Amino acid sequence: MKKILIVEDEPALLRVLSDKFTNEGFSVLEAKNGLTGLKMALEEKPEVVLLDILMPELDGMEMMRRLREANTYGKSVPIVILTNLDADEKITWAVAKDEPAYYLIKSNVDMDEIVEKVNQAVEQKQVVA
């Protein structure tokens, strides 16, 4: 069973995403902020991380940076960024630099597209534990 970590501070969206990925056959881990998400990612080593950017305690971009610097697993795990923010130069550079990472804007995708991108991310990258 594929394991996904969803890092999202909006409770309603976190519940909907968790339910959707559970129904799609994923084992789902949930975190409501970047600090908890970083700790869970390093301990649980999911196959993919679905990550919001604007969150309390530690934003998604900083969580991604710390995860990438942490160890071999952190460098290789696919990250799908799901946010309300349009990609500015800083975000675009960080995503390109920190591959494997994918960027989705919440208002431009539906749940099936999110699942499709997550599955694509998992299939394209072999995670090194």
VENFENBEL-V364986 format. One record per residue. N is the residue number from 1. SS is DSSP state (~ for helix, > for strand, _ for the rest). OMEGA is omega in degrees with one decimal (* if undefined). D_LAST is the distance of its C-alpha to the last C-alpha in Angstrom with 1 decimal. Layout:
N,SS,OMEGA,D_LAST ; N,SS,OMEGA,D_LAST
This chain:
1,_,178.4,16.0 ; 2,_,-180.0,14.1 ; 3,>,177.9,13.2 ; 4,>,171.2,14.6 ; 5,>,177.2,15.2 ; 6,>,179.9,18.7 ; 7,>,-171.9,19.9 ; 8,_,-177.1,23.7 ; 9,_,176.6,26.6 ; 10,_,-174.0,29.3 ; 11,~,-177.9,29.6 ; 12,~,179.5,31.3 ; 13,~,177.3,28.8 ; 14,~,-179.9,25.9 ; 15,~,-179.4,27.7 ; 16,~,179.1,28.5 ; 17,~,179.6,25.0 ; 18,~,178.9,23.6 ; 19,~,-178.8,26.3 ; 20,~,-178.2,25.9 ; 21,~,173.9,22.2 ; 22,~,178.5,22.9 ; 23,~,178.5,25.7 ; 24,_,175.1,23.5 ; 25,_,178.5,21.4 ; 26,_,163.9,18.4 ; 27,>,-170.5,17.3 ; 28,>,170.0,18.2 ; 29,>,-177.8,17.2 ; 30,>,172.8,19.9 ; 31,>,-176.6,20.4 ; 32,_,175.4,23.8 ; 33,_,-175.3,23.0 ; 34,~,179.1,20.5 ; 35,~,177.7,20.3 ; 36,~,179.3,19.4 ; 37,~,179.0,17.0 ; 38,~,179.4,15.1 ; 39,~,-179.7,15.0 ; 40,~,-179.7,13.9 ; 41,~,-177.5,11.1 ; 42,~,179.7,9.6 ; 43,~,-172.0,10.6 ; 44,~,178.4,10.1 ; 45,_,176.8,7.1 ; 46,_,178.3,9.5 ; 47,_,-178.2,9.5 ; 48,>,176.8,12.2 ; 49,>,173.8,14.2 ; 50,>,-163.7,18.0 ; 51,>,171.3,19.5 ; 52,_,177.8,23.1 ; 53,_,-176.2,24.5 ; 54,_,-178.9,27.5 ; 55,_,176.7,26.5 ; 56,_,174.3,27.7 ; 57,_,178.3,26.3 ; 58,_,-177.6,23.7 ; 59,_,-175.3,24.0 ; 60,~,-180.0,21.4 ; 61,~,178.2,21.7 ; 62,~,175.8,21.1 ; 63,~,179.4,18.2 ; 64,~,179.6,16.6 ; 65,~,-179.5,17.6 ; 66,~,177.8,16.3 ; 67,~,179.9,12.8 ; 68,~,-179.0,12.8 ; 69,~,-170.5,14.1 ; 70,~,-175.4,11.9 ; 71,_,-178.5,8.9 ; 72,~,177.1,6.8 ; 73,~,-177.7,4.7 ; 74,~,178.2,8.4 ; 75,~,-170.8,9.9 ; 76,~,-175.7,8.5 ; 77,_,176.3,8.8 ; 78,>,176.9,12.4 ; 79,>,174.3,15.0 ; 80,>,179.1,18.4 ; 81,>,179.1,21.0 ; 82,>,-170.6,23.9 ; 83,>,172.9,26.8 ; 84,_,-176.1,30.6 ; 85,_,169.7,30.6 ; 86,_,-178.3,31.7 ; 87,_,173.2,29.5 ; 88,_,-176.5,31.3 ; 89,~,-179.7,30.8 ; 90,~,-179.5,28.4 ; 91,~,179.9,26.1 ; 92,~,179.3,26.4 ; 93,~,-178.1,25.6 ; 94,~,179.7,22.5 ; 95,~,180.0,21.1 ; 96,~,-179.4,22.0 ; 97,~,-172.1,20.5 ; 98,_,176.9,17.2 ; 99,_,0.8,16.4 ; 100,_,176.1,14.9 ; 101,>,-178.4,17.2 ; 102,>,-172.6,20.2 ; 103,>,177.6,23.3 ; 104,>,175.2,25.6 ; 105,>,-173.6,28.8 ; 106,~,-176.0,29.5 ; 107,~,-176.6,33.1 ; 108,~,-177.4,32.5 ; 109,_,173.3,30.3 ; 110,_,-175.2,30.6 ; 111,~,-179.8,28.2 ; 112,~,177.7,28.0 ; 113,~,177.3,27.1 ; 114,~,178.4,24.3 ; 115,~,179.7,22.9 ; 116,~,-179.5,23.5 ; 117,~,178.0,21.6 ; 118,~,178.0,18.6 ; 119,~,177.5,18.6 ; 120,~,-179.9,19.2 ; 121,~,-179.6,16.2 ; 122,~,-178.1,13.9 ; 123,~,-175.4,15.7 ; 124,~,-174.5,15.8 ; 125,_,172.9,12.3 ; 126,_,-178.3,9.5 ; 127,_,177.1,6.2 ; 128,_,-177.2,3.8 ; 129,_,*,0.0
